[in-house]
């Protein structure tokens, strides 16, 4: 393997590592967003259940 090939390989590995780190950051962000949406959904469900209970009490 000559110096040029080795340099190209190093560049490729470096780019792949950068992309991997970027994907890891994106994955962490998406997981945080997902957790937040799950929590919001849970709160909305609780509010709806409370409203249904109140409506049943009125009727």
Backbone bond lengths (Angstrom), bond angles and torsions (degrees), N, CA, C in turn:
res aa  C-N    CA-C-N  psi(-1)  N-CA   C-N-CA  omega(-1)  CA-C   N-CA-C  phi
1 X - - - 1.469 - - 1.527 107.25 -
2 X 1.308 116.12 125.70 1.454 118.78 -177.87 1.534 110.82 -87.58
3 X 1.305 114.83 174.87 1.465 121.27 -176.20 1.518 112.27 -62.29
4 X 1.308 117.01 -37.37 1.464 121.41 -179.72 1.531 110.29 -65.27
5 X 1.321 116.26 -45.55 1.464 119.69 178.77 1.525 111.43 -63.66
6 X 1.313 115.40 -40.79 1.455 120.09 179.26 1.527 110.85 -64.02
7 X 1.309 116.37 -41.22 1.463 121.33 178.49 1.528 110.61 -64.09
8 X 1.320 116.75 -42.00 1.458 120.53 178.06 1.527 110.63 -64.13
9 X 1.317 115.67 -40.75 1.464 120.22 178.75 1.531 110.62 -63.88
10 X 1.319 116.77 -43.17 1.466 120.70 177.81 1.528 110.87 -61.30
11 X 1.316 117.08 -42.37 1.466 121.31 178.13 1.529 111.07 -62.76
12 X 1.328 115.51 -42.65 1.469 119.86 179.21 1.525 110.85 -63.09
13 X 1.300 116.43 -44.86 1.466 120.55 179.48 1.526 110.24 -63.45
14 X 1.294 115.99 -41.68 1.466 119.76 178.98 1.525 111.30 -62.08
15 X 1.322 116.79 -44.08 1.470 120.52 178.33 1.521 110.76 -63.83
16 X 1.324 116.47 -41.49 1.467 119.60 179.67 1.529 111.26 -65.25
17 X 1.320 116.87 -38.56 1.468 119.81 177.69 1.529 110.95 -65.64
18 X 1.317 116.35 -41.03 1.468 120.22 176.88 1.528 110.66 -62.04
19 X 1.325 115.71 -43.82 1.459 120.00 179.56 1.528 110.34 -65.17
20 X 1.322 117.37 -40.59 1.451 122.08 178.56 1.528 110.56 -60.65
21 X 1.323 117.14 -46.09 1.463 121.10 178.86 1.524 110.83 -63.03
22 X 1.321 116.26 -40.65 1.459 120.66 178.06 1.530 110.56 -62.74
23 X 1.323 117.18 -42.83 1.463 121.23 179.03 1.533 111.17 -66.56
24 X 1.326 116.52 -35.46 1.466 119.14 176.81 1.533 110.72 -64.49
25 X 1.343 116.38 -43.07 1.471 119.96 177.95 1.525 110.38 -62.23
26 X 1.336 115.88 -44.42 1.459 120.12 179.73 1.535 110.67 -62.66
27 X 1.310 116.10 -40.76 1.460 121.11 179.24 1.533 110.56 -62.70
28 X 1.329 116.92 -44.20 1.478 120.48 178.08 1.523 110.38 -60.86
29 X 1.336 116.76 -42.62 1.465 121.26 179.74 1.521 110.78 -63.78
30 X 1.320 116.59 -44.21 1.461 120.30 179.53 1.528 111.22 -64.25
31 X 1.324 116.82 -37.95 1.471 119.96 177.22 1.531 110.81 -65.17
32 X 1.331 116.32 -40.70 1.467 119.81 177.09 1.522 110.52 -63.11
33 X 1.329 116.20 -44.42 1.473 120.68 177.82 1.520 110.70 -60.48
34 X 1.322 116.28 -43.14 1.464 121.46 179.69 1.527 110.02 -61.79
35 X 1.330 116.71 -47.10 1.465 120.32 179.33 1.520 111.06 -59.77
36 X 1.328 116.18 -40.78 1.459 120.83 178.68 1.522 111.09 -63.91
37 X 1.325 116.76 -43.26 1.466 120.53 179.50 1.529 111.38 -66.93
38 X 1.307 117.11 -37.29 1.470 120.14 176.78 1.521 109.98 -62.27
39 X 1.325 116.69 -43.08 1.471 120.84 179.35 1.527 110.63 -64.59
40 X 1.324 116.98 -44.09 1.470 120.24 178.19 1.525 111.13 -62.10
41 X 1.324 116.93 -39.61 1.450 121.40 178.53 1.533 110.63 -64.10
42 X 1.317 115.80 -40.82 1.460 120.53 178.75 1.532 110.66 -63.01
43 X 1.327 116.57 -43.72 1.464 120.58 178.55 1.520 111.50 -64.37
44 X 1.327 116.91 -41.44 1.462 120.51 178.81 1.529 110.30 -63.43
45 X 1.315 117.17 -41.28 1.464 120.94 178.54 1.520 111.14 -62.60
46 X 1.317 116.46 -40.88 1.466 120.45 178.67 1.527 110.83 -63.62
47 X 1.330 116.63 -41.73 1.465 120.36 178.82 1.527 110.87 -64.63
48 X 1.308 116.69 -41.62 1.471 120.54 179.57 1.527 110.03 -64.77
49 X 1.316 116.55 -43.42 1.462 119.89 177.97 1.529 110.87 -61.28
50 X 1.320 117.04 -39.75 1.458 120.53 178.38 1.530 110.62 -64.79
51 X 1.332 116.63 -40.91 1.467 119.83 178.23 1.527 111.06 -64.61
52 X 1.315 116.89 -41.56 1.462 120.82 179.09 1.522 109.63 -62.14
53 X 1.314 117.09 -43.55 1.463 121.26 178.63 1.514 110.53 -60.57
54 X 1.334 117.78 -44.00 1.466 120.84 179.19 1.522 110.82 -64.42
55 X 1.324 117.26 -40.59 1.467 120.03 178.85 1.531 110.81 -64.72
56 X 1.301 117.65 -38.99 1.447 120.55 177.71 1.538 111.57 -64.50
57 X 1.331 115.10 -37.45 1.473 119.73 178.38 1.519 111.23 -66.98
58 X 1.326 116.63 -33.20 1.463 120.59 179.77 1.539 111.36 -75.13
59 X 1.307 116.38 -31.40 1.453 120.67 -174.25 1.477 110.48 -89.57
